[in-house]
Amino acid sequence: MTEEYDLFVIGAGMAGITAANRCAAKGWRVGIVDSLPYGGTCALRGCDPKKILRRGAEVIDAAHLMRGKGISENELTLDWSALMRHKRGFTDGVPRGIEDELVRNGVATFHGTAQFAGPNHLEIDSVQHRAKRFLIATGAGPRPLDFSGHEHLIDSTDFLNLEALPGRIVFVGGGFVSFEFAHIAARAGVDCVIVDRGDRPLREFDPDLVDVVVRKSEHVGIRVNRSSTVTKVTRTATGLQVAVDQAGVKTMIDTDLVVHGAGRVPYLDGLNLAAANIAWGPRGIDVFGHLQSRSNPAVFAAGDVADTPGRRLTPVAVFEGKVAASNMLKGTTTVPDYAGVPTTVFTIPELNRVGMLEHEARRDGRDITVRYNDTGGWYSNYRVGETAAATKVIIDTATDQILGAHLFGPDYAELINTFGLAIKLGLTTRQLKSTTATYPSIGSDLGSML
């Protein structure tokens, strides 16, 4: 007998879990399915475990920065196996905890491979389920690579489960994954190389600050090869060999491990979307602004799998899940508000962005004031021994409102949230500077950045 639901959610990551719990709380009969453990990329294979591993690297880096300033590094080492056990102390309990909460809220939970069998029918391991509505929230996966030997690469999930770090690692791609993992591994003494096909890595971020990040990366022993393309990876008797083409100059890099950091794409494999008349493209499922499928009104999508203006970030997936649930429950067409959403590359220190880049503001014809500061000598960074830090704030001259903020420095991931709030609420720099922060703190630097 076919089970019938008010809503069936495909994907038990943050977007799917949020929507399932909200709709179940309103009395809907809700089902959810995932072929992987519940929790999604962020909690199990991304943000959270990465930040735990980064903590070990932070401690090593902090001690190094204070060398000769009252701290001795004698016998201070990063025990990767112990750090990995610490990470698993968090991640191992997540799937059970999430599923238990779903069940307590009345959601029917399933584990298996799902595919559509019709506009309102879903098949899970050959068992059919019928629903009035569906939410697709299957997230993203590593971008397919086409060079010879790509099968020798590991992805971010594999890296976060390594029981031991090798002596040499090559990272393919110049994005979040490569820079974050390289900054962790370098503090553990690993020889790291980033191979990026573009002339500038981390292209979503301010170019002036990216230059500071690259210099800092090279200072800690990470080589960044720009305008370089991996053409082949070959297994050798002693590890792997990576063939690189840089403007026609071919070189070979011997390494122990090659990590895929060349971006992620919406994960739609095996869903048989055509059977449900669900249109999709390279950026994901084709949806209206309110997250409903343009081709099948019974279907909504949220998170990395939805083709929206939102960035591919966990907080975005969460509020898209909330908006999708609200629209389904109320029959409304509310569009998510993406203003003021910050994003961070957790290098050491971290690179942050919220709002517009300088060239975007100029392209839009805005009359802007750009306030750039080298903050490496400011008290808050002097205190911890860090000299690589900078900020850039883009201000609308006519309104005195912040259009964009770009920060690179220790703990600036906390400060970027204040700039995000200012953009979302339309606060002026005069209003921000009128506040009094606790001192000395990172937050007390905000006024000087403006």
Long-range contacts (C-beta under 8 A, 24 or more apart in sequence): 2-121, 2-128, 2-129, 2-130, 3-31, 3-108, 3-129, 3-130, 4-29, 4-129, 4-130, 4-131, 5-29, 5-30, 5-31, 5-108, 5-129, 5-130, 5-131, 5-132, 6-30, 6-131, 6-132, 6-133, 7-31, 7-131, 7-132, 7-133, 7-134, 7-135, 7-328, 8-32, 8-33, 8-122, 8-129, 8-131, 8-133, 8-134, 8-135, 9-33, 9-134, 9-135, 9-137, 10-34, 10-114, 10-122, 10-134, 10-135, 10-136, 10-137, 10-138, 10-271, 11-40, 11-135, 11-136, 11-137, 11-138, 11-139, 11-303, 11-305, 12-36, 12-38, 12-39, 12-40, 12-98, 12-99, 12-102, 12-109, 13-39, 13-40, 13-41, 13-42, 13-43, 13-137, 13-138, 13-139, 13-303, 13-317, 14-40, 14-42, 14-43, 14-303, 14-314, 14-317, 14-318, 14-321, 15-40, 15-135, 15-137, 15-302, 15-303, 15-317, 15-318, 15-320, 15-321, 15-324, 16-40, 16-135, 16-137, 16-302, 16-303, 16-321, 17-98, 17-102, 17-321, 18-318, 18-321, 18-322, 18-325, 19-135, 19-137, 19-302, 19-321, 19-322, 19-324, 19-325, 19-328, 20-102, 20-105, 20-107, 20-135, 21-101, 21-102, 21-105, 21-107, 22-321, 22-322, 22-325, 22-326, 22-329, 23-325, 23-328, 23-329, 24-102, 24-105, 24-106, 24-107, 25-105, 26-329, 28-329, 29-106, 29-108, 30-106, 30-107, 30-108, 31-107, 31-108, 31-109, 31-110, 31-129, 31-131, 32-102, 32-107, 32-108, 32-109, 32-110, 33-109, 33-110, 33-111, 33-112, 33-114, 33-122, 33-124, 34-110, 34-111, 35-111, 35-112, 35-113, 35-114, 37-94, 37-95, 38-94, 38-95, 38-98, 38-99, 38-102, 38-109, 39-91, 39-94, 39-95, 39-98, 40-139, 41-139, 41-140, 41-314, 42-314, 42-317, 43-91, 43-94, 43-98, 44-91, 44-94, 44-95, 45-156, 45-157, 45-160, 46-156, 46-160, 46-314, 47-314, 48-90, 48-91, 49-87, 49-90, 49-91, 49-160, 50-160, 50-180, 50-181, 50-184, 50-346, 51-346, 52-83, 52-86, 52-87, 52-90, 53-83, 53-84, 53-87, 53-160, 53-184, 54-180, 54-183, 54-184, 54-346, 54-348, 56-80, 56-83, 56-184, 56-187, 56-188, 57-183, 57-184, 57-186, 57-187, 57-188, 57-348, 58-187, 58-348, 60-187, 60-188, 61-187, 61-220, 61-348, 62-384, 62-385, 65-384, 65-385, 65-386, 66-384, 66-385, 69-385, 78-187, 78-188, 78-189, 80-162, 80-163, 80-164, 80-165, 80-188, 81-163, 81-164, 84-161, 84-162, 84-163, 87-160, 113-270, 114-271, 115-270, 115-271, 115-272, 115-275, 116-271, 116-272, 116-273, 116-275, 116-276, 116-278, 117-272, 117-275, 118-275, 118-276, 119-276, 119-277, 119-296, 119-298, 120-276, 120-298, 121-276, 131-298, 132-298, 133-298, 133-299, 133-300, 133-328, 134-276, 134-298, 134-299, 134-300, 135-299, 135-300, 135-301, 135-302, 135-321, 135-324, 135-325, 135-328, 136-268, 136-271, 136-278, 136-285, 136-299, 136-300, 136-301, 136-302, 136-305, 136-306, 137-301, 137-302, 137-303, 137-305, 137-317, 137-321, 138-266, 138-267, 138-268, 138-271, 138-305, 139-266, 139-267, 139-303, 139-304, 139-305, 139-317, 140-264, 140-265, 140-266, 140-267, 140-304, 140-305, 140-312, 141-264, 141-265, 141-267, 141-269, 142-260, 142-262, 142-263, 142-264, 142-265, 143-260, 143-262, 143-263, 143-264, 143-265, 144-265, 145-172, 145-260, 145-262, 147-230, 147-231, 147-232, 147-233, 148-231, 148-232, 148-233, 149-232, 149-233, 149-234, 149-235, 150-233, 152-233, 152-234, 152-235, 152-240, 152-258, 153-233, 153-258, 153-259, 153-260, 154-257, 154-258, 154-259, 154-260, 155-259, 155-260, 156-181, 156-259, 156-260, 156-261, 158-259, 159-259, 165-190, 166-190, 166-239, 166-256, 166-257, 167-191, 167-256, 168-192, 168-193, 168-239, 168-254, 168-255, 168-256, 168-257, 169-193, 169-255, 169-256, 169-257, 169-258, 169-259, 170-194, 170-195, 170-240, 170-242, 170-253, 170-255, 170-257, 170-258, 170-259, 171-195, 171-258, 171-259, 171-261, 172-230, 172-258, 172-259, 172-260, 172-261, 172-262, 173-197, 173-260, 173-261, 173-262, 173-263, 174-198, 174-200, 174-201, 174-202, 174-203, 174-224, 174-226, 174-261, 175-201, 175-202, 175-261, 175-262, 175-263, 176-202, 176-261, 176-345, 177-259, 177-260, 177-261, 178-259, 178-261, 179-213, 179-217, 179-261, 179-345, 179-347, 180-345, 180-346, 180-347, 181-259, 181-261, 182-217, 182-222, 183-217, 183-220, 183-222, 183-346, 183-347, 183-348, 184-348, 186-217, 186-220, 186-221, 186-222, 187-220, 187-348, 191-221, 192-221, 192-222, 192-223, 193-222, 193-223, 193-224, 193-225, 193-253, 193-255, 194-222, 194-223, 194-224, 194-225, 194-261, 195-225, 195-228, 195-229, 195-230, 195-242, 195-244, 195-253, 196-224, 196-225, 196-226, 196-227, 196-228, 197-227, 197-228, 197-229, 198-226, 198-227, 199-226, 199-227, 200-226, 201-226, 202-345, 202-351, 204-343, 204-353, 205-345, 205-351, 205-353, 205-357, 205-406, 206-353, 206-357, 206-358, 206-392, 206-406, 208-372, 208-390, 208-392, 209-351, 209-390, 209-392, 209-406, 209-407, 209-408, 210-351, 212-388, 212-389, 212-390, 212-408, 213-345, 213-347, 213-351, 213-408, 215-388, 216-347, 216-349, 216-388, 217-347, 219-388, 220-348, 233-258, 264-304, 264-312, 266-304, 266-305, 266-306, 266-307, 267-304, 267-305, 268-305, 280-307, 281-307, 283-307, 284-308, 288-333, 289-333, 289-335, 289-336, 290-323, 290-327, 290-332, 290-333, 290-334, 290-335, 291-320, 291-323, 291-324, 291-327, 291-336, 292-327, 292-333, 300-324, 300-327, 300-328, 308-336, 308-338, 309-338, 310-336, 310-338, 310-341, 311-338, 311-341, 311-343, 313-341, 313-343, 315-341, 316-341, 337-424, 339-423, 339-424, 340-420, 340-421, 340-422, 340-423, 340-424, 340-425, 341-420, 342-416, 342-417, 342-419, 342-420, 344-413, 344-416, 346-413, 349-386, 349-388, 349-389, 349-408, 349-409, 349-410, 349-411, 349-412, 350-408, 350-409, 350-410, 350-411, 350-412, 350-413, 351-407, 351-408, 352-405, 352-406, 352-407, 352-408, 352-412, 352-413, 352-415, 352-416, 353-404, 353-405, 353-406, 353-416, 354-404, 354-405, 354-416, 354-419, 354-420, 354-423, 355-394, 355-402, 355-403, 355-404, 355-405, 355-419, 355-420, 355-423, 356-394, 356-403, 356-404, 357-394, 357-404, 357-406, 358-392, 358-394, 358-404, 360-404, 361-394, 361-396, 361-403, 361-404, 366-396, 366-403, 367-396, 367-397, 367-398, 368-394, 368-395, 368-396, 368-397, 368-403, 369-394, 369-395, 369-397, 370-394, 370-395, 371-395, 371-449, 371-450, 373-448, 373-449, 375-409, 375-445, 375-449, 376-409, 378-445, 378-448, 379-440, 380-410, 380-440, 380-441, 380-442, 380-444, 380-445, 381-409, 381-410, 383-440, 384-410, 386-410, 391-449, 393-419, 393-429, 393-449, 393-450, 395-429, 395-450, 399-428, 400-428, 400-429, 400-430, 401-426, 401-427, 401-428, 401-429, 402-427, 402-429, 402-432, 407-449, 410-442, 411-442, 412-442, 414-442, 414-443, 415-442, 415-443, 415-445, 415-446, 418-443, 418-446
